[in-house]
Amino acid sequence: MASSSLPSLTLGYVPGGTPAKWARTWAERHPEVPLELRVVAAADAAAEVRAGTVDVAVLRPPADTSGLAVIPLYEETTVAVVPADHLLSAADEITAADLDGEPVLLPLDDVVAWEGAPGIPVDHRPETTEDAIALVAAGSGALVVPQSLARLYHRRDLTYRPITDAPTCPVALAVPEGPQPALVEEFIGIVRGRRPGSSRTQSQPVPKRTAREKTLAKQAARAAAGKVARKPGGAGRGRR
């Protein structure tokens, strides 16, 4: 919203996040207000909300949530990514014990909070999950990630299996603490499934624009929704 004198909303989302449904609903309900979609690094997402770089973000909650209001959304299944011909690929799902003795990659942007995780950590820590995926393909070890990231970085020479007794990976909506602007409240309502005619929505009306501004904003909103729909690796939400 700070990027323009006209009403707008900036939504940040971490890799594997799936804001397309909400973006489409926003475009349908508020074509006069552009929704800008911005991919943010998992490690930076909370700081970008605090700094106001984005108005709201879909993220994996950080350990430090100071300055943030966090709304839980869903829990993702945790999976192990391995080469397609790996022994673990023979089963539909595995347990933590199946990873005992296996070399496991731990990227610097790891988002799975699993104390006492199984496997033997590989000494070299790749910078990103995407880098780690390439190392899995090279036979350097397995990788434990949320299911959405396994789908986002899918390769034909790799596969993944759910780990039945692993902790799930929470995904949440984060906004700055305190009273929210009308547009942010409206977006929160969409995420929570609030209907267009709800009293909450009516109590905080969205700012109006001129006819020309509405026409230009409709075009921008359609383009934004289409951009998200074309993102690679349409990640699922996993287990709720």
N, C-alpha and C positions, 0 to 999 in steps of 0.2 A: 504493500500500500504506500510505502514511503517513496517509491520510485516514480510516482506521478501525482500530479495535482488532482487527477480524476480517480474515482473509486476503482480499486482493483484489489486482488488478493494473490499472494505468492505462497504456494504450497511446496515445501521441500519434502523429498522422500529418499530414503536410503536405497542402495542397490537391493533388488529383490522386493521392494515395496510395490504395492499394486493400487495406485490411486485412480486408475482409469474409470471405474464405476462411479466414484464420487465426482470425478471431473465431468463425466457425461451428465450426471444429475444436476450439477451446478450450471452447466451450459444450458440445460433445458429450463431451469427455474429462473436463472439470472443472466440471460444473454447480454444484458446491458453492462455487466461487470466482468471484465476479463479475469480468468484464473490462470496465472502463470505457474507452470510446473518446472521444478528445478531439482535435478539429482544432486544430492549432497553426500559426501563421504560419511560413513557410519561414525567415525571418530569425531567429526566436526558438527554433526547434526544438532546436538544440544546447544553448542556455542552459537550456532547461526540463529537459533530461535531466541536465545538470550540477547544477541546483538541486534535483532530485528532485521537481519538479512532476509529471513523468510518470516511470514506471519504465523505459519503453523507448519508442523512437520510430522510425517509418518516415519517413526524411527524405532530402533531397538533401545529400550530405556537404558541410559547410562547409570553407573553406580551413583553418581552425583546428580541429583535432580533439583538442586537448589536453583531458585528463580524460575522454575517450570511448574506448570500445572499439567499433569500427565493423566491421560485417559486411556486405560487398557482397551485394546481392540481384539486381539486374538493371540493364540499360542501356536507356534510353528513346530512341526515335527523335526527332530534332529536326525540327520542321516550321515552315513559314511560314504564318501566318494572314493571309488577304487577303479583300477583298470577293468575293462569289460571282461577280460579273461581271468580275473582274480578269483581265487578260491571262494571268497565271500559272496561272489555274484551268483553262486549256485542256490542260495537261499533267497526267499522273498523278503525276509527281514532277519535282523541279527540282534544279538545282545552285546552289552559292553564286554562280557567275557570273551567274545569272539575276536575282539581287538587286542587282547593280551598278547604281548610279544610282537605286535605289528609296529613298524615305524610309522609315526603319525606326524604330519606337518602342522605347524602352528604359526599361521601368518600374523604379522604385526597388527592387522586389523580384525583379528579374531573376535567374533561376537557371541560365541557359545560359552556361557559361564558354567563350566563344569569342573568343580573341584574334585580332584582325584580321578580325572579322566583316564581311561585305559590307554594302553599302547605305550610305545617308547618314543618320546619326543625327538624329532630330528634336530640336530644341532643348528643347522641353518634355518633361520626364520625368514621366509619370503616377505616382501613388503606388503603385498595385498593377497586377498583370497584368489583373485584372478591369476596371479603369479603362481600361487600354490596349486591351482588346478593344472597348470602346465607341468609342474613337477610331479603331480600324481600320474599324469600321462607318461612321463619319462621313467616311472617306476621308482620314484624316490620315497613313496609312502602313501598312506591313506590320509584323507582329510575329513574332519568332522565339521559340518556346517548346517545351518537351517536349510530345510528342503527348498525354499525359494531360491537360495543362492546356487544350489546344485542344479536347479533347472535353468537359472539365468546363464550359467557358464557351461551348459551342457555341450559335450563333445561326443562324437560317435564312438571314440575309443575308450570312453569312460561310462560307468554306471554308478548308481547309488542305491543304498539299502537303508530303510528306517532302522534306528536303534531303539528297540522297544523299551529299554529301561534307562534311556538317557533323559536328562532334563529337557523340557521343551524350551523354545526360544520365544519370549514375549515380544509382541509388536504393539506400539502405542501411538497415540496422537499427542503431541506436545505443543503447548502454547505458553506464552509468558504468564507468570502468576498475576493475579489481580483481575479487575473488571475487564471484560473483553469488548473490542469494537463490534458494532453490529454485524459486519461481514464475517468476522471470526466466529461469532455466536451462530450465525446462519450456517457456516460450514460445519461446525460441531453438530448442529442439528441434523444435517444431511448424513454425516457419518453415523450418528446414533439412530438413523431411520425415522426422524421426525417428519411428519407430513407437511406439505406446503401450507395448509390452512391452520396449523397449530397455533394456539394462543401465544406461545413463546416466540414464534416467528413474527406474528403480527405485532407484538410489543416492541420489536426492534426493526422497523422498516429499513429496507436497503435503499441507499441514496439513489435519486432519480437522475437521468441524463437527458440531454436533448435528443431529438429524433436522429440526427446525424451521428451523434456519439453512440447511440444504441446500435445503429447499422454497422458501424466499424467494430464495435465490441462483439456483436454476434459473430462476425467473421473471425475475430481473434479467438473467441471461445470454441468455435467449431474446429479451428486449426489446432488448438491446444488439446482438445479431446482426441483428435485424430492422431496427434503425435504420440500420445501415451499408448494408444491402441496398437501402434506399430512398433513399440519397444520390443527388443528380442527377449525370448525366454519368459513368456507370460507366466509368472510365478504363482503357484497356488498358495493357499493360506495354511495348508497343513492341518494338523489336529487342533481342534478348539477345546 
